[in-house]
Amino acid sequence: GLAACLGIVSAHGGSVLVESEVGRGSCFSVLLPASHGEPAASERQATANPKKPCKVMIVDDEPLVRRQLRRSLELRGYTVAEAVNGRTALATVDEVRPDVIILDMTMPDIDGAEVLHRLRASGSRVPVIVSSGYLDVAVEKRLSEGEFQGFLAKPYGAGDLSAAIERALSK
């Protein structure tokens, strides 16, 4: 988790300050630069509603990530379902019947590659967008072309998210 956090913060031009004292614990401070500019064109366009209403299933073990994705997607007109891990996703995908899945690659119970393999083995053809702060080479080698319909490298913006969903649905 710390490596992914550092990667995300660094990509935004920030840094992580760590203060640690034996017997007292550690304090992590995230430092990010202020922005005074206009949002990027892709972010401005992201406020539009999707071309067609659809249900998105978010599969991520991080509550904060799920909450942020839900908020961003619902503001843009999507219906959202959540799965807290790979097992939950596999157990509920038939009940939820999503139009597209956003799948985190690094989860403690079943990693994203295994979830994707099991989905496809069950006959599911729902479009899947894989997402990761870093993609483990061993995991990447287990993914075959055509098994997923998009990749979002964390951190990504709302515009990138909406565009990935539209592309995945059009394939």
OpenMM code with the backbone's topology and positions (N, CA, C; nanometers):
from openmm import Vec3, app, unit

residues = "GLY LEU ALA ALA CYS LEU GLY ILE VAL SER ALA HIS GLY GLY SER VAL LEU VAL GLU SER GLU VAL GLY ARG GLY SER CYS PHE SER VAL LEU LEU PRO ALA SER HIS GLY GLU PRO ALA ALA SER GLU ARG GLN ALA THR ALA ASN PRO LYS LYS PRO CYS LYS VAL MET ILE VAL ASP ASP GLU PRO LEU VAL ARG ARG GLN LEU ARG ARG SER LEU GLU LEU ARG GLY TYR THR VAL ALA GLU ALA VAL ASN GLY ARG THR ALA LEU ALA THR VAL ASP GLU VAL ARG PRO ASP VAL ILE ILE LEU ASP MET THR MET PRO ASP ILE ASP GLY ALA GLU VAL LEU HIS ARG LEU ARG ALA SER GLY SER ARG VAL PRO VAL ILE VAL SER SER GLY TYR LEU ASP VAL ALA VAL GLU LYS ARG LEU SER GLU GLY GLU PHE GLN GLY PHE LEU ALA LYS PRO TYR GLY ALA GLY ASP LEU SER ALA ALA ILE GLU ARG ALA LEU SER LYS".split()
positions = [
    Vec3(0.0778, -0.1191, 0.0000),
    Vec3(0.0000, 0.0000, 0.0000),
    Vec3(0.0826, 0.1265, 0.0000),
    Vec3(0.1918, 0.1290, 0.0744),
    Vec3(0.2724, 0.2507, 0.0806),
    Vec3(0.3389, 0.2804, -0.0536),
    Vec3(0.3821, 0.1769, -0.1249),
    Vec3(0.4457, 0.1989, -0.2548),
    Vec3(0.3455, 0.2578, -0.3530),
    Vec3(0.2235, 0.2080, -0.3536),
    Vec3(0.1197, 0.2617, -0.4421),
    Vec3(0.0869, 0.4057, -0.4031),
    Vec3(0.0772, 0.4317, -0.2726),
    Vec3(0.0495, 0.5665, -0.2237),
    Vec3(0.1585, 0.6636, -0.2687),
    Vec3(0.2819, 0.6253, -0.2515),
    Vec3(0.3930, 0.7114, -0.2923),
    Vec3(0.3891, 0.7365, -0.4427),
    Vec3(0.3586, 0.6337, -0.5205),
    Vec3(0.3499, 0.6494, -0.6656),
    Vec3(0.2420, 0.7479, -0.7059),
    Vec3(0.1264, 0.7399, -0.6429),
    Vec3(0.0142, 0.8289, -0.6741),
    Vec3(0.0481, 0.9724, -0.6334),
    Vec3(0.0996, 0.9887, -0.5126),
    Vec3(0.1333, 1.1226, -0.4638),
    Vec3(0.2447, 1.1840, -0.5494),
    Vec3(0.3460, 1.1066, -0.5836),
    Vec3(0.4551, 1.1563, -0.6672),
    Vec3(0.4072, 1.1973, -0.8062),
    Vec3(0.3142, 1.1207, -0.8613),
    Vec3(0.2594, 1.1528, -0.9939),
    Vec3(0.1866, 1.2867, -0.9930),
    Vec3(0.1416, 1.3300, -0.8750),
    Vec3(0.0738, 1.4591, -0.8627),
    Vec3(0.1709, 1.5696, -0.8199),
    Vec3(0.3010, 1.5396, -0.8214),
    Vec3(0.4003, 1.6399, -0.7852),
    Vec3(0.4135, 1.6600, -0.6359),
    Vec3(0.3682, 1.5639, -0.5579),
    Vec3(0.3728, 1.5763, -0.4135),
    Vec3(0.4772, 1.4869, -0.3512),
    Vec3(0.4734, 1.4802, -0.2201),
    Vec3(0.5656, 1.3922, -0.1488),
    Vec3(0.4989, 1.3439, -0.0201),
    Vec3(0.5588, 1.2419, 0.0386),
    Vec3(0.5083, 1.1852, 0.1631),
    Vec3(0.6156, 1.2058, 0.2698),
    Vec3(0.5771, 1.2679, 0.3803),
    Vec3(0.6660, 1.2919, 0.4926),
    Vec3(0.6342, 1.1888, 0.5997),
    Vec3(0.7370, 1.1163, 0.6456),
    Vec3(0.7175, 1.0122, 0.7459),
    Vec3(0.7952, 1.0496, 0.8710),
    Vec3(0.7251, 1.0529, 0.9848),
    Vec3(0.7883, 1.0767, 1.1138),
    Vec3(0.7587, 0.9555, 1.1999),
    Vec3(0.8633, 0.8958, 1.2580),
    Vec3(0.8447, 0.7743, 1.3349),
    Vec3(0.9241, 0.7817, 1.4640),
    Vec3(0.8626, 0.7316, 1.5698),
    Vec3(0.9297, 0.7306, 1.6993),
    Vec3(0.9043, 0.5952, 1.7651),
    Vec3(1.0117, 0.5292, 1.8070),
    Vec3(1.0008, 0.3978, 1.8690),
    Vec3(0.9073, 0.4053, 1.9891),
    Vec3(0.8141, 0.3128, 1.9940),
    Vec3(0.7209, 0.3061, 2.1047),
    Vec3(0.6017, 0.4001, 2.0933),
    Vec3(0.6055, 0.4938, 1.9982),
    Vec3(0.4948, 0.5889, 1.9831),
    Vec3(0.4221, 0.5730, 1.8510),
    Vec3(0.4902, 0.5169, 1.7506),
    Vec3(0.4253, 0.4969, 1.6217),
    Vec3(0.4783, 0.5890, 1.5131),
    Vec3(0.4051, 0.5946, 1.4042),
    Vec3(0.4460, 0.6721, 1.2877),
    Vec3(0.3354, 0.7659, 1.2445),
    Vec3(0.3756, 0.8771, 1.1862),
    Vec3(0.2822, 0.9751, 1.1321),
    Vec3(0.3202, 0.9993, 0.9862),
    Vec3(0.2237, 0.9833, 0.8968),
    Vec3(0.2456, 1.0037, 0.7547),
    Vec3(0.1715, 1.1301, 0.7120),
    Vec3(0.2435, 1.2243, 0.6520),
    Vec3(0.1820, 1.3465, 0.6005),
    Vec3(0.1951, 1.3464, 0.4492),
    Vec3(0.0844, 1.3711, 0.3807),
    Vec3(0.0849, 1.3780, 0.2347),
    Vec3(0.0862, 1.5250, 0.1965),
    Vec3(0.1865, 1.5640, 0.1196),
    Vec3(0.2024, 1.7020, 0.0765),
    Vec3(0.1757, 1.7099, -0.0733),
    Vec3(0.0768, 1.7924, -0.1108),
    Vec3(0.0397, 1.8078, -0.2518),
    Vec3(0.0439, 1.9543, -0.2893),
    Vec3(0.0865, 1.9843, -0.4124),
    Vec3(0.0892, 2.1247, -0.4547),
    Vec3(-0.0526, 2.1769, -0.4781),
    Vec3(-0.0723, 2.3052, -0.4523),
    Vec3(-0.2014, 2.3688, -0.4797),
    Vec3(-0.2129, 2.3911, -0.6296),
    Vec3(-0.3350, 2.3935, -0.6778),
    Vec3(-0.3584, 2.4177, -0.8199),
    Vec3(-0.4411, 2.5439, -0.8353),
    Vec3(-0.3967, 2.6301, -0.9259),
    Vec3(-0.4696, 2.7536, -0.9518),
    Vec3(-0.5200, 2.7589, -1.0959),
    Vec3(-0.4932, 2.6527, -1.1713),
    Vec3(-0.5301, 2.6518, -1.3125),
    Vec3(-0.6700, 2.5984, -1.3365),
    Vec3(-0.7092, 2.5999, -1.4616),
    Vec3(-0.8369, 2.5457, -1.5051),
    Vec3(-0.8262, 2.3938, -1.5139),
    Vec3(-0.9365, 2.3212, -1.4949),
    Vec3(-0.9315, 2.1761, -1.5129),
    Vec3(-0.8969, 2.1412, -1.6569),
    Vec3(-0.8322, 2.0266, -1.6734),
    Vec3(-0.7967, 1.9796, -1.8077),
    Vec3(-0.9241, 1.9587, -1.8887),
    Vec3(-0.9122, 1.9631, -2.0199),
    Vec3(-1.0280, 1.9463, -2.1083),
    Vec3(-1.1008, 1.8162, -2.0800),
    Vec3(-1.0253, 1.7078, -2.0545),
    Vec3(-1.0890, 1.5783, -2.0282),
    Vec3(-1.1710, 1.5828, -1.9002),
    Vec3(-1.1277, 1.6628, -1.8002),
    Vec3(-1.2031, 1.6746, -1.6751),
    Vec3(-1.3297, 1.7561, -1.6969),
    Vec3(-1.3234, 1.8611, -1.7786),
    Vec3(-1.4420, 1.9421, -1.8059),
    Vec3(-1.5455, 1.8600, -1.8812),
    Vec3(-1.5004, 1.7772, -1.9754),
    Vec3(-1.5924, 1.6958, -2.0533),
    Vec3(-1.6548, 1.5853, -1.9690),
    Vec3(-1.5895, 1.5477, -1.8602),
    Vec3(-1.6352, 1.4354, -1.7784),
    Vec3(-1.7649, 1.4650, -1.7046),
    Vec3(-1.8062, 1.5906, -1.6993),
    Vec3(-1.9288, 1.6229, -1.6289),
    Vec3(-2.0528, 1.5843, -1.7089),
    Vec3(-2.0351, 1.5538, -1.8359),
    Vec3(-2.1493, 1.5143, -1.9185),
    Vec3(-2.1986, 1.3762, -1.8782),
    Vec3(-2.3267, 1.3509, -1.9012),
    Vec3(-2.3837, 1.2200, -1.8723),
    Vec3(-2.3321, 1.1181, -1.9724),
    Vec3(-2.3318, 0.9915, -1.9350),
    Vec3(-2.2860, 0.8888, -2.0279),
    Vec3(-2.3770, 0.8842, -2.1505),
    Vec3(-2.3229, 0.8314, -2.2605),
    Vec3(-2.4004, 0.8225, -2.3843),
    Vec3(-2.5252, 0.7381, -2.3635),
    Vec3(-2.5125, 0.6348, -2.2822),
    Vec3(-2.6308, 0.5555, -2.2462),
    Vec3(-2.6184, 0.5204, -2.0986),
    Vec3(-2.7286, 0.5254, -2.0258),
    Vec3(-2.7218, 0.4904, -1.8831),
    Vec3(-2.6736, 0.3462, -1.8672),
    Vec3(-2.5839, 0.3255, -1.7732),
    Vec3(-2.5363, 0.1894, -1.7509),
    Vec3(-2.4997, 0.1697, -1.6057),
    Vec3(-2.4858, 0.0417, -1.5684),
    Vec3(-2.4487, 0.0045, -1.4326),
    Vec3(-2.3016, -0.0357, -1.4308),
    Vec3(-2.2264, 0.0252, -1.3400),
    Vec3(-2.0846, -0.0019, -1.3242),
    Vec3(-2.0638, -0.0733, -1.1914),
    Vec3(-1.9893, -0.1848, -1.1956),
    Vec3(-1.9522, -0.2540, -1.0720),
    Vec3(-1.8072, -0.2200, -1.0411),
    Vec3(-1.7848, -0.1663, -0.9219),
    Vec3(-1.6503, -0.1324, -0.8758),
    Vec3(-1.6021, -0.2463, -0.7877),
    Vec3(-1.4877, -0.3047, -0.8210),
    Vec3(-1.4297, -0.4123, -0.7407),
    Vec3(-1.2951, -0.3626, -0.6892),
    Vec3(-1.2914, -0.3253, -0.5614),
    Vec3(-1.1691, -0.2713, -0.5010),
    Vec3(-1.1766, -0.2940, -0.3513),
    Vec3(-1.0663, -0.3339, -0.2903),
    Vec3(-1.0648, -0.3612, -0.1466),
    Vec3(-1.0486, -0.2346, -0.0626),
    Vec3(-1.0225, -0.1207, -0.1251),
    Vec3(-1.0031, 0.0046, -0.0522),
    Vec3(-1.1339, 0.0835, -0.0451),
    Vec3(-1.1908, 0.1013, 0.0746),
    Vec3(-1.3176, 0.1745, 0.0871),
    Vec3(-1.3109, 0.3169, 0.0300),
    Vec3(-1.1997, 0.3858, 0.0512),
    Vec3(-1.1861, 0.5223, 0.0013),
    Vec3(-1.1923, 0.5258, -0.1515),
    Vec3(-1.1275, 0.4312, -0.2158),
    Vec3(-1.1291, 0.4247, -0.3620),
    Vec3(-1.2714, 0.3983, -0.4106),
    Vec3(-1.3389, 0.3024, -0.3500),
    Vec3(-1.4769, 0.2726, -0.3899),
    Vec3(-1.5674, 0.3934, -0.3711),
    Vec3(-1.5530, 0.4607, -0.2586),
    Vec3(-1.6367, 0.5771, -0.2289),
    Vec3(-1.6149, 0.6892, -0.3307),
    Vec3(-1.4893, 0.7160, -0.3635),
    Vec3(-1.4574, 0.8223, -0.4599),
    Vec3(-1.5076, 0.7868, -0.5998),
    Vec3(-1.4870, 0.6612, -0.6401),
    Vec3(-1.5356, 0.6188, -0.7716),
    Vec3(-1.6878, 0.6253, -0.7781),
    Vec3(-1.7544, 0.5785, -0.6743),
    Vec3(-1.9012, 0.5835, -0.6702),
    Vec3(-1.9489, 0.7274, -0.6878),
    Vec3(-1.8929, 0.8173, -0.6107),
    Vec3(-1.9341, 0.9580, -0.6162),
    Vec3(-1.9133, 1.0152, -0.7557),
    Vec3(-1.7964, 0.9923, -0.8113),
    Vec3(-1.7646, 1.0447, -0.9441),
    Vec3(-1.8585, 0.9885, -1.0500),
    Vec3(-1.8839, 0.8591, -1.0442),
    Vec3(-1.9701, 0.7950, -1.1446),
    Vec3(-2.1164, 0.8364, -1.1290),
    Vec3(-2.1656, 0.8410, -1.0063),
    Vec3(-2.3051, 0.8790, -0.9856),
    Vec3(-2.3312, 1.0233, -1.0273),
    Vec3(-2.2334, 1.1113, -1.0064),
    Vec3(-2.2477, 1.2500, -1.0507),
    Vec3(-2.2604, 1.2594, -1.2025),
    Vec3(-2.2128, 1.1580, -1.2724),
    Vec3(-2.2166, 1.1563, -1.4187),
    Vec3(-2.3302, 1.0709, -1.4733),
    Vec3(-2.4182, 1.0245, -1.3863),
    Vec3(-2.5367, 0.9540, -1.4312),
    Vec3(-2.5294, 0.8030, -1.4339),
    Vec3(-2.4198, 0.7456, -1.3872),
    Vec3(-2.4065, 0.6002, -1.3851),
    Vec3(-2.4742, 0.5434, -1.2597),
    Vec3(-2.5207, 0.4200, -1.2675),
    Vec3(-2.5658, 0.3444, -1.1517),
    Vec3(-2.4460, 0.2624, -1.1061),
    Vec3(-2.4231, 0.2542, -0.9763),
    Vec3(-2.3008, 0.1915, -0.9252),
    Vec3(-2.3322, 0.0807, -0.8250),
    Vec3(-2.2625, -0.0306, -0.8399),
    Vec3(-2.2630, -0.1392, -0.7427),
    Vec3(-2.1187, -0.1580, -0.6968),
    Vec3(-2.1000, -0.2030, -0.5746),
    Vec3(-1.9651, -0.2205, -0.5207),
    Vec3(-1.9424, -0.3642, -0.4759),
    Vec3(-1.8186, -0.4079, -0.4904),
    Vec3(-1.7739, -0.5352, -0.4337),
    Vec3(-1.6462, -0.5058, -0.3564),
    Vec3(-1.6412, -0.5511, -0.2311),
    Vec3(-1.5294, -0.5179, -0.1424),
    Vec3(-1.4045, -0.6014, -0.1690),
    Vec3(-1.4192, -0.7076, -0.2490),
    Vec3(-1.3032, -0.7906, -0.2829),
    Vec3(-1.3403, -0.8818, -0.4003),
    Vec3(-1.2467, -0.9626, -0.4426),
    Vec3(-1.2681, -1.0505, -0.5567),
    Vec3(-1.3750, -1.1555, -0.5331),
    Vec3(-1.3747, -1.2144, -0.4146),
    Vec3(-1.4750, -1.3181, -0.3844),
    Vec3(-1.6169, -1.2611, -0.3898),
    Vec3(-1.6347, -1.1437, -0.3317),
    Vec3(-1.7662, -1.0798, -0.3335),
    Vec3(-1.8088, -1.0486, -0.4764),
    Vec3(-1.7165, -1.0028, -0.5565),
    Vec3(-1.7480, -0.9720, -0.6964),
    Vec3(-1.7963, -1.0964, -0.7693),
    Vec3(-1.7238, -1.2052, -0.7532),
    Vec3(-1.7607, -1.3296, -0.8219),
    Vec3(-1.8948, -1.3828, -0.7713),
    Vec3(-1.9225, -1.3663, -0.6423),
    Vec3(-2.0460, -1.4178, -0.5840),
    Vec3(-2.1683, -1.3350, -0.6234),
    Vec3(-2.1478, -1.2073, -0.6577),
    Vec3(-2.2629, -1.1196, -0.6824),
    Vec3(-2.2767, -1.0708, -0.8258),
    Vec3(-2.1819, -1.0999, -0.9116),
    Vec3(-2.1861, -1.0435, -1.0473),
    Vec3(-2.3120, -1.0837, -1.1233),
    Vec3(-2.3586, -1.2065, -1.1069),
    Vec3(-2.4802, -1.2490, -1.1773),
    Vec3(-2.6036, -1.1780, -1.1236),
    Vec3(-2.6052, -1.1506, -0.9948),
    Vec3(-2.7171, -1.0803, -0.9326),
    Vec3(-2.7163, -0.9316, -0.9709),
    Vec3(-2.5976, -0.8706, -0.9704),
    Vec3(-2.5835, -0.7277, -0.9991),
    Vec3(-2.6060, -0.6980, -1.1479),
    Vec3(-2.5591, -0.7876, -1.2327),
    Vec3(-2.5696, -0.7731, -1.3782),
    Vec3(-2.5158, -0.6382, -1.4283),
    Vec3(-2.3856, -0.6118, -1.4018),
    Vec3(-2.3292, -0.4831, -1.4450),
    Vec3(-2.3095, -0.4784, -1.5964),
    Vec3(-2.3079, -0.3572, -1.6499),
    Vec3(-2.2767, -0.3371, -1.7913),
    Vec3(-2.1257, -0.3304, -1.8131),
    Vec3(-2.0530, -0.2914, -1.7073),
    Vec3(-1.9070, -0.2827, -1.7123),
    Vec3(-1.8539, -0.2965, -1.5694),
    Vec3(-1.7323, -0.3519, -1.5572),
    Vec3(-1.6680, -0.3711, -1.4265),
    Vec3(-1.5365, -0.2951, -1.4244),
    Vec3(-1.5122, -0.2196, -1.3163),
    Vec3(-1.3824, -0.1575, -1.2896),
    Vec3(-1.3164, -0.2481, -1.1862),
    Vec3(-1.2062, -0.3129, -1.2232),
    Vec3(-1.1460, -0.4187, -1.1413),
    Vec3(-1.0046, -0.3824, -1.0981),
    Vec3(-0.9861, -0.3683, -0.9662),
    Vec3(-0.8528, -0.3434, -0.9114),
    Vec3(-0.7696, -0.4704, -0.9255),
    Vec3(-0.6434, -0.4558, -0.9605),
    Vec3(-0.5578, -0.5717, -0.9828),
    Vec3(-0.4941, -0.6252, -0.8562),
    Vec3(-0.4789, -0.5412, -0.7535),
    Vec3(-0.4104, -0.5869, -0.6324),
    Vec3(-0.5083, -0.5881, -0.5151),
    Vec3(-0.5574, -0.7071, -0.4846),
    Vec3(-0.6482, -0.7265, -0.3716),
    Vec3(-0.5964, -0.8441, -0.2896),
    Vec3(-0.6193, -0.8427, -0.1585),
    Vec3(-0.5613, -0.9461, -0.0731),
    Vec3(-0.6215, -1.0857, -0.0872),
    Vec3(-0.7494, -1.0968, -0.1192),
    Vec3(-0.8098, -1.2307, -0.1231),
    Vec3(-0.7841, -1.3001, -0.2562),
    Vec3(-0.8303, -1.2416, -0.3636),
    Vec3(-0.8071, -1.2940, -0.4989),
    Vec3(-0.7651, -1.1742, -0.5824),
    Vec3(-0.6499, -1.1813, -0.6486),
    Vec3(-0.6075, -1.0654, -0.7277),
    Vec3(-0.6953, -1.0493, -0.8518),
    Vec3(-0.6858, -0.9322, -0.9116),
    Vec3(-0.7699, -0.8998, -1.0260),
    Vec3(-0.7567, -0.9956, -1.1421),
    Vec3(-0.6365, -1.0444, -1.1674),
    Vec3(-0.6156, -1.1384, -1.2788),
    Vec3(-0.6956, -1.2664, -1.2567),
    Vec3(-0.6956, -1.3172, -1.1338),
    Vec3(-0.7704, -1.4397, -1.1041),
    Vec3(-0.9209, -1.4155, -1.1128),
    Vec3(-0.9672, -1.3004, -1.0649),
    Vec3(-1.1094, -1.2657, -1.0764),
    Vec3(-1.1489, -1.2632, -1.2237),
    Vec3(-1.0658, -1.2004, -1.3051),
    Vec3(-1.0934, -1.1909, -1.4481),
    Vec3(-1.0981, -1.3285, -1.5136),
    Vec3(-1.0032, -1.4149, -1.4800),
    Vec3(-1.0024, -1.5517, -1.5349),
    Vec3(-1.1299, -1.6273, -1.4961),
    Vec3(-1.1697, -1.6157, -1.3695),
    Vec3(-1.2891, -1.6865, -1.3236),
    Vec3(-1.4165, -1.6311, -1.3884),
    Vec3(-1.4202, -1.4994, -1.4070),
    Vec3(-1.5351, -1.4402, -1.4761),
    Vec3(-1.5486, -1.4971, -1.6170),
    Vec3(-1.4368, -1.4975, -1.6888),
    Vec3(-1.4397, -1.5456, -1.8270),
    Vec3(-1.4674, -1.6963, -1.8324),
    Vec3(-1.4147, -1.7725, -1.7364),
    Vec3(-1.4391, -1.9171, -1.7324),
    Vec3(-1.5868, -1.9475, -1.7066),
    Vec3(-1.6553, -1.8569, -1.6365),
    Vec3(-1.7975, -1.8766, -1.6088),
    Vec3(-1.8851, -1.8390, -1.7281),
    Vec3(-1.8220, -1.7854, -1.8318),
    Vec3(-1.8964, -1.7473, -1.9511),
    Vec3(-1.9342, -1.6004, -1.9560),
    Vec3(-1.8992, -1.5237, -1.8539),
    Vec3(-1.9326, -1.3818, -1.8505),
    Vec3(-1.8544, -1.3057, -1.9571),
    Vec3(-1.9220, -1.2220, -2.0300),
    Vec3(-1.8587, -1.1393, -2.1334),
    Vec3(-1.8706, -0.9910, -2.1005),
    Vec3(-1.9068, -0.9591, -1.9745),
    Vec3(-1.9184, -0.8193, -1.9346),
    Vec3(-1.7834, -0.7507, -1.9558),
    Vec3(-1.7827, -0.6306, -2.0149),
    Vec3(-1.6561, -0.5593, -2.0335),
    Vec3(-1.5897, -0.5294, -1.8985),
    Vec3(-1.4576, -0.5484, -1.8931),
    Vec3(-1.3814, -0.5257, -1.7706),
    Vec3(-1.2705, -0.4257, -1.7979),
    Vec3(-1.2613, -0.3261, -1.7109),
    Vec3(-1.1519, -0.2288, -1.7146),
    Vec3(-1.0658, -0.2584, -1.5932),
    Vec3(-0.9411, -0.2983, -1.6156),
    Vec3(-0.8522, -0.3264, -1.5031),
    Vec3(-0.7853, -0.1961, -1.4600),
    Vec3(-0.7574, -0.1863, -1.3303),
    Vec3(-0.7029, -0.0646, -1.2744),
    Vec3(-0.5967, -0.0988, -1.1710),
    Vec3(-0.4884, -0.0203, -1.1702),
    Vec3(-0.3825, -0.0452, -1.0728),
    Vec3(-0.2915, 0.0759, -1.0600),
    Vec3(-0.2382, 0.0937, -0.9398),
    Vec3(-0.1363, 0.1959, -0.9179),
    Vec3(-0.0028, 0.1507, -0.9738),
    Vec3(0.0155, 0.0225, -0.9786),
    Vec3(0.1317, -0.0387, -1.0422),
    Vec3(0.0880, -0.1772, -1.0836),
    Vec3(0.1359, -0.2202, -1.1963),
    Vec3(0.0951, -0.3514, -1.2452),
    Vec3(0.2113, -0.4480, -1.2268),
    Vec3(0.1915, -0.5441, -1.1405),
    Vec3(0.2899, -0.6474, -1.1141),
    Vec3(0.3143, -0.7259, -1.2426),
    Vec3(0.4403, -0.7426, -1.2796),
    Vec3(0.4745, -0.8117, -1.4040),
    Vec3(0.4189, -0.9538, -1.4048),
    Vec3(0.4231, -1.0211, -1.2902),
    Vec3(0.3710, -1.1579, -1.2828),
    Vec3(0.2203, -1.1588, -1.3087),
    Vec3(0.1495, -1.0603, -1.2562),
    Vec3(0.0049, -1.0503, -1.2795),
    Vec3(-0.0207, -1.0161, -1.4254),
    Vec3(0.0563, -0.9205, -1.4765),
    Vec3(0.0393, -0.8766, -1.6157),
    Vec3(0.0564, -0.9930, -1.7132),
    Vec3(0.1509, -1.0814, -1.6862),
    Vec3(0.1759, -1.1956, -1.7747),
    Vec3(0.0585, -1.2936, -1.7750),
    Vec3(-0.0231, -1.2909, -1.6685),
    Vec3(-0.1376, -1.3818, -1.6599),
    Vec3(-0.2591, -1.3290, -1.7366),
    Vec3(-0.2535, -1.2057, -1.7835),
    Vec3(-0.3652, -1.1475, -1.8577),
    Vec3(-0.3432, -1.1673, -2.0067),
    Vec3(-0.4458, -1.2123, -2.0751),
    Vec3(-0.4316, -1.2283, -2.2194),
    Vec3(-0.5098, -1.1189, -2.2917),
    Vec3(-0.4628, -1.0844, -2.4094),
    Vec3(-0.5266, -0.9818, -2.4904),
    Vec3(-0.6712, -1.0221, -2.5193),
    Vec3(-0.7611, -0.9287, -2.5086),
    Vec3(-0.9014, -0.9565, -2.5329),
    Vec3(-0.9783, -0.9978, -2.4085),
    Vec3(-0.9046, -1.0306, -2.3010),
    Vec3(-0.9708, -1.0720, -2.1771),
    Vec3(-1.0306, -0.9513, -2.1043),
    Vec3(-0.9690, -0.8339, -2.1235),
    Vec3(-1.0199, -0.7111, -2.0630),
    Vec3(-1.0283, -0.6033, -2.1702),
    Vec3(-1.1103, -0.5021, -2.1460),
    Vec3(-1.1397, -0.4034, -2.2482),
    Vec3(-1.0782, -0.2660, -2.2229),
    Vec3(-1.0018, -0.2521, -2.1162),
    Vec3(-0.9374, -0.1245, -2.0887),
    Vec3(-0.8475, -0.1334, -1.9675),
    Vec3(-0.7569, -0.0364, -1.9565),
    Vec3(-0.6675, -0.0287, -1.8411),
    Vec3(-0.6612, 0.1155, -1.7940),
    Vec3(-0.6777, 0.1363, -1.6651),
    Vec3(-0.6643, 0.2677, -1.6038),
    Vec3(-0.5507, 0.2620, -1.5031),
    Vec3(-0.4459, 0.3399, -1.5291),
    Vec3(-0.3333, 0.3477, -1.4368),
    Vec3(-0.3657, 0.4525, -1.3307),
    Vec3(-0.3627, 0.4111, -1.2038),
    Vec3(-0.3875, 0.5045, -1.0944),
    Vec3(-0.2665, 0.5966, -1.0805),
    Vec3(-0.2840, 0.7215, -1.0597),
    Vec3(-0.4096, 0.7942, -1.0461),
    Vec3(-0.4667, 0.8308, -1.1836),
    Vec3(-0.5958, 0.8365, -1.1939),
    Vec3(-0.6607, 0.8791, -1.3171),
    Vec3(-0.7736, 0.9751, -1.2816),
    Vec3(-0.8106, 1.0555, -1.3769),
    Vec3(-0.9152, 1.1545, -1.3538),
    Vec3(-1.0511, 1.1042, -1.3977),
    Vec3(-1.1535, 1.1818, -1.3652),
    Vec3(-1.2910, 1.1466, -1.3996),
    Vec3(-1.3097, 1.1372, -1.5510),
    Vec3(-1.2408, 1.2236, -1.6254),
    Vec3(-1.2495, 1.2191, -1.7711),
    Vec3(-1.1940, 1.0898, -1.8274),
    Vec3(-1.0801, 1.0462, -1.7722),
    Vec3(-1.0202, 0.9198, -1.8152),
    Vec3(-1.1124, 0.8029, -1.7823),
    Vec3(-1.1754, 0.8084, -1.6657),
    Vec3(-1.2668, 0.7035, -1.6224),
    Vec3(-1.3871, 0.6938, -1.7161),
    Vec3(-1.4515, 0.8065, -1.7419),
    Vec3(-1.5677, 0.8076, -1.8310),
    Vec3(-1.5311, 0.7611, -1.9716),
    Vec3(-1.4160, 0.8075, -2.0210),
    Vec3(-1.3720, 0.7683, -2.1555),
    Vec3(-1.3449, 0.6181, -2.1617),
    Vec3(-1.2840, 0.5630, -2.0574),
    Vec3(-1.2550, 0.4187, -2.0553),
    Vec3(-1.3843, 0.3376, -2.0554),
    Vec3(-1.4833, 0.3837, -1.9811),
    Vec3(-1.6123, 0.3134, -1.9771),
    Vec3(-1.6782, 0.3178, -2.1147),
    Vec3(-1.6804, 0.4342, -2.1757),
    Vec3(-1.7421, 0.4460, -2.3094),
    Vec3(-1.6713, 0.3573, -2.4117),
    Vec3(-1.5361, 0.3546, -2.4053),
    Vec3(-1.4597, 0.2685, -2.4982),
    Vec3(-1.4910, 0.1215, -2.4733),
    Vec3(-1.4945, 0.0818, -2.3463),
    Vec3(-1.5199, -0.0593, -2.3117),
    Vec3(-1.6593, -0.1020, -2.3589),
    Vec3(-1.7552, -0.0138, -2.3459),
    Vec3(-1.8924, -0.0462, -2.3870),
    Vec3(-1.9071, -0.0522, -2.5393),
    Vec3(-1.8186, 0.0172, -2.6102),
    Vec3(-1.8290, 0.0213, -2.7563),
    Vec3(-1.7573, -0.0964, -2.8233),
    Vec3(-1.6820, -0.1742, -2.7454),
    Vec3(-1.6063, -0.2873, -2.8028),
    Vec3(-1.6937, -0.4093, -2.8196),
] * unit.nanometer
topology = app.Topology()
chain = topology.addChain("A")
for resn in residues:
    res = topology.addResidue(resn, chain)
    for name in ("N", "CA", "C"):
        topology.addAtom(name, app.Element.getBySymbol(name[0]), res)
